[in-house]
C-alpha cells in the first residue's frame, strides 16, 4: 500500500455542480483502479489523499498534475502505508457547502464527531483534520 497527500489551488471557485461532477468521476476512476481516499475543498483550495497500490496512485496523481482545473499542486507527503485509512471510500468528500452536498454519496461531514475519528495517528489523518479545522468547514 502507498499513499500521497497533496494540496492545490482551484482556478476558480467551484460550484456545487462542479464539485459533484468531480466526486462522481473520481469515484468511478478510483473504483476501477482500486484506489481509496478523501478529497476536501474549501474556499478554492483542494486537499486530497489517495491510497492504493503505488503504480495506481502515481498514475492517478500524474493525471491530477495535468488537470487544468487547478494549479500550484504541492505534494505534502507520499510513501508506504501499512493499511488504508479509507478502506470503504472510493472517494470520501467534504466541502464548505455541506448543506447542499450532503446529499451526494461519499459526502462526509467534517463537523461530525466521527469525522476521521481513528485510532491511527498518521500524516493523512492529521493533515485532513487540520485542513478542516483551519477552513472551518461546514
C-alpha positions in Angstrom: 0.0 0.0 0.0 1.1 3.5 -0.8 -0.4 7.0 -0.3 0.1 10.5 -1.5 -1.3 13.7 0.0 -1.4 17.0 -1.9 -2.8 20.5 -1.8 -3.8 22.6 -4.8 -5.5 25.9 -5.7 -8.6 25.8 -7.9 -8.5 28.0 -11.0 -11.9 29.4 -9.9 -14.4 28.9 -7.1 -16.2 25.7 -7.9 -20.0 25.5 -7.9 -21.8 22.7 -6.1 -22.5 21.1 -9.5 -18.8 21.1 -10.5 -17.8 19.6 -7.1 -20.4 16.9 -7.5 -19.1 16.1 -11.0 -15.5 15.8 -9.7 -16.7 13.5 -7.0 -18.6 11.3 -9.4 -15.8 10.9 -11.9 -13.2 10.4 -9.1 -15.3 7.7 -7.5 -15.7 5.8 -10.8 -12.0 6.1 -11.7 -10.9 5.1 -8.2 -13.1 2.0 -8.1 -11.6 0.9 -11.5 -8.1 1.5 -10.1 -8.7 0.1 -6.6 -7.9 3.4 -5.0 -9.5 4.9 -1.9 -9.1 8.3 -0.3 -10.6 11.6 0.6 -11.0 14.9 -1.2 -11.6 18.1 0.7 -12.5 21.5 -0.8 -12.7 24.9 0.9 -12.6 28.4 -0.5 -10.8 27.4 -3.7 -8.3 25.0 -2.1 -8.3 21.3 -2.5 -6.6 18.7 -0.3 -6.6 15.1 -1.3 -5.3 11.8 0.0 -5.1 8.9 -2.5 -4.2 5.4 -1.3 -3.7 2.1 -3.1 -1.0 0.2 -5.0 1.9 2.5 -5.7 1.6 2.3 -9.5 -2.1 3.1 -9.5 -1.7 6.0 -7.0 1.2 7.5 -9.1 -0.7 7.1 -12.4 -3.7 8.9 -11.0 -1.5 11.6 -9.4 0.2 12.2 -12.7 -3.3 12.8 -14.3 -4.2 15.2 -11.5 -1.0 17.2 -12.1 -2.1 17.7 -15.7 -5.7 18.7 -14.8 -6.1 22.4 -15.7 -8.9 23.0 -13.2 -6.3 23.7 -10.5 -2.7 24.9 -10.2 0.0 25.2 -7.5 -0.1 21.5 -6.7 2.0 20.8 -3.6 2.9 17.3 -2.6 2.7 17.3 1.2 3.6 13.6 1.8 4.0 10.3 0.0 5.1 6.9 1.0 4.3 3.4 2.1 1.2 2.7 4.1 0.6 -0.2 6.4 -3.2 -0.2 6.0 -5.7 2.0 4.2 -7.1 5.0 6.1 -10.3 4.9 4.0 -10.8 1.2 3.1 -14.5 1.7 2.3 -14.3 5.1 0.5 -13.7 5.1 -3.2 -13.6 8.8 -2.6 -14.7 10.5 0.6 -15.6 14.1 0.1 -16.0 17.1 2.3 -16.8 20.7 1.4 -17.6 24.0 2.9 -21.0 23.8 1.2 -22.2 20.9 3.3 -25.9 21.7 3.3 -26.0 21.2 -0.5 -23.5 18.5 -1.0 -24.5 16.2 1.9 -27.0 14.5 -0.4 -24.2 13.1 -2.5 -22.9 9.6 -1.9 -19.4 9.8 -0.4 -20.0 13.1 1.4 -18.5 13.2 4.9 -19.5 15.9 7.4 -16.2 17.3 8.7 -18.0 18.7 11.8 -19.4 15.3 12.9 -17.9 13.6 16.0 -16.9 10.7 13.9 -15.0 12.7 11.2 -11.7 10.9 10.7 -12.1 9.5 14.2 -9.4 7.0 14.0 -7.0 5.3 16.4 -4.4 5.7 13.7 -2.2 8.7 14.0 -0.6 9.4 10.6 0.1 12.2 8.2 -3.1 11.7 6.2 -5.4 11.9 9.2 -3.5 14.8 10.8 -3.4 16.9 7.6 -7.1 16.3 6.7 -8.3 17.2 10.2 -6.1 20.3 10.2 -7.4 21.4 6.8 -11.0 21.0 8.0 -10.3 22.9 11.2 -8.4 25.7 9.6 -11.1 26.2 7.0 -13.9 25.9 9.4 -15.7 23.6 7.0 -19.5 23.3 7.2 
